[in-house]
Amino acid sequence: MASMSLQASAYYTHPLSDDVKTLQVITDDDFRKLPVIDNTENSSLEISFDILSDEELFLQYQIIHCDAQWEQDDLSELDYVDGFQPTRVTEVSPSFNTFINYWHYSVAFPNEDVRLLVSGNYAVIFHLESDPDEQVAIACFSVTEQMAFVSGEVSGYTDIDFRQEHQQLTLQCTWSQSKLPFLSPSTDLRLVVTQNHRPDTRRDILHPSRMEASKVWYEHDRDLIFEAGNTFRRFEFIDRHYATFGVERLRYQAPYYHAELVMQQARSGSFYRYDQDQHGRYLVHALNNVDDEATECEYFWAEFSLAGAMPPKGSGNIYLTGDFTYGELTDEWRMDYDPELQCFVGRALLKQGHYNYQFLCGHEWVPDFTGESNPHATLSVCEGNYYEARNQYDIYVYYRAPGARYDRLLGVAQLEP
């Protein structure tokens, strides 16, 4: 197994080996939730992934505490974790009755081996037990104190256009003054906002527009204006014998199934059509009396095609995007133009299930939460921007007191139009 070096200074959830697939962080057994648990242990999450291999690999994991930009902070292990590190991954199962052999690995938090001591961002690095330098995957999640609460609204009435191509957020954040008596919101608070948990849409909001004793407002802030985008496209491959929703035809070409998806058309310049989506997420699932979907689902090549789109000169390439791409714009997810078919084509090796996806235009990029790079990614070339789009906005509230060595996560919220 060949590991890959990190491509960005910040940690984010993604495989580090070509053999690692379907890396997910699921909270409370609900794939729609954010990878966030509270510090009261009333919630739990599971990190899971598959390694395509005939033999089991013995893995360990190391936990790192990160700041609001997902870079390692100044805390020592004794400050943020109670337990011995590295820790061995013990929940491992082989695939059963599948054409491709793989091993399924999972780790739950909280667990008996380690206890997390502080709030904030955590990165879990998985590596071979025999060689700590041979890293195979990174999974990220957060722990919140639930001491700050965000409310607000999402509107198509923005400071740059009126019910056209953008959405604007207006936010209010409150906290308990008795529990946080010295919090100075103009210097100590950082709100991080993303649209549909896409890292390239991240905005760091540092300055409120007005304040009270234990409440702040963020209004008429240009950084809270987002391209509206469009509904996610959908398909499902849940039956090996029949072409289900969004699949034109199936074929088996040893050792994989191939699902040729229905050719899509660019939606820019069209009109908005509502569809119930999951904001880019995917759910592993299969029919045919499968007892354990984690180990009995097949892997298949999803073959995508897009007609009627061409990126503007100099604007970059067209990429697949969705949770299964981990926020990356890399060769693995790039669409190539096929002059014979007169459309863009691409493919992805996925596990049976229900998938959301979109087509995004931009330059090659991997997530970087420091603000040092910007992919200038846009959906408008392929998907259009429609103020009616039902986007999901995730808001994280970080607090660092003067002299503190880490960013506390006071609260997390979600907003939709």
Phi, psi and omega in degrees: 000125180262121177275160179245144179286155178297140182258356180215157183285336181267149177277145172205160184289118176187155175289153173246007178223145178295341181275350181270128182226160173053051177280119183225150171238108187248127180260130176052037178059024181237108185294347181275347184277158175288155177283069184222133172236162178264168184272012177260359181063026173275351178230163182216161175218160180231129171263128180218153176196165176247149170240120179287105185196149175280337182241149178289137172256135181271122187242155169232165176227150179236134182258133180237137176267136187238159176275189184294339177267009179063033169253151180300133181263195188268004180288145171274164181302324181296337181282330190238351180218138176251107183151169181272137176235147357287164183243139183281142174277117185253342180270093183226133181222141177279154174294157183228123174062039178244155180290327177253129179278136174209165177242134182258126182245142178210148176222132180255147173230134358288160176219177185283343185275323182224149176233128181276132191259336185227165177279176178120199183261139180233136172245132179249118183257123180260135181215166177294139179298326183280344184208096181302337179282347180269083183276142183244336182195155172233132176233137185239143174207175183229155175239127183249151178270348182054050179244354175231147187227130184247135172227171180161197180213157176246128187226148172276355175271098187248172180281356179239340173203170188238104179051055180232268189242006185226164172229144182234138179260141168240124189236149169231138180233129180235158177206169179276117181293331179290328180273333179231067189290338186253011181291125176250103189297332182286341181237337190254342184262145172223121173260129176248124184237134173228154177257124180052037181045033172273119184296335180286350177264004186301135174232131175258116184254115188251338189234116176289158178277331174203160188221152166234191185300315182223035179207141177227155178239146174235101187230148177050044179257120182299333179288350177257019174254127184236147167302136188285331180068207185209171176297145176290146172280159185223151166205165177217140171235093186239357180223125183287347187254343185228145174281113181265196191306127176083000181253126180282313179201157179243149171209154175251122178230101191315134005260016187240153162281151176235125178250107177277112184282156177301132180299133181261154176248143174302139185253001177291143181080002179261213178232160184282134176233120183289141172213145179283111179239180181243029174056038174095356184280171175219155182232122175288126185196148177209153176268202175065045171056043176283126182275321181228100185295334181296330185241353184248354178283144180276156168264145183213158173268117173272124183252111185263152173213143183223123179249156174080019180228145176209120180296140177302149183304127178085357185271352179113199183255177174254132184233155166284145174217149184162173182301332182287350177262357175061024178077011183266147167244089184227175182305327183299329185249007183282141174268138179250144181279129178255105184294334180289316179275345182057049177202168174273141180229151177197168179211160180214138176274112187232166177262148182310139178161194179255132187229143168251146177201163172217172176249127187236142180253130179180185177261155182306136189194147168237155186305136175216112188264014182268349183086003182284334180228155180219122184283347184051040180286148180213147176265349192296329182297318185256325189252339185078168176236123184226122186300340182282350187304138182269071180280159175246129180248126180257131182237122177249133181250111180256148180224125173232113179286156178305129179086353181287157184256000180206164179266116174282145175257106185279331182188163179222140179217164176227142178230147172225155179300000000 
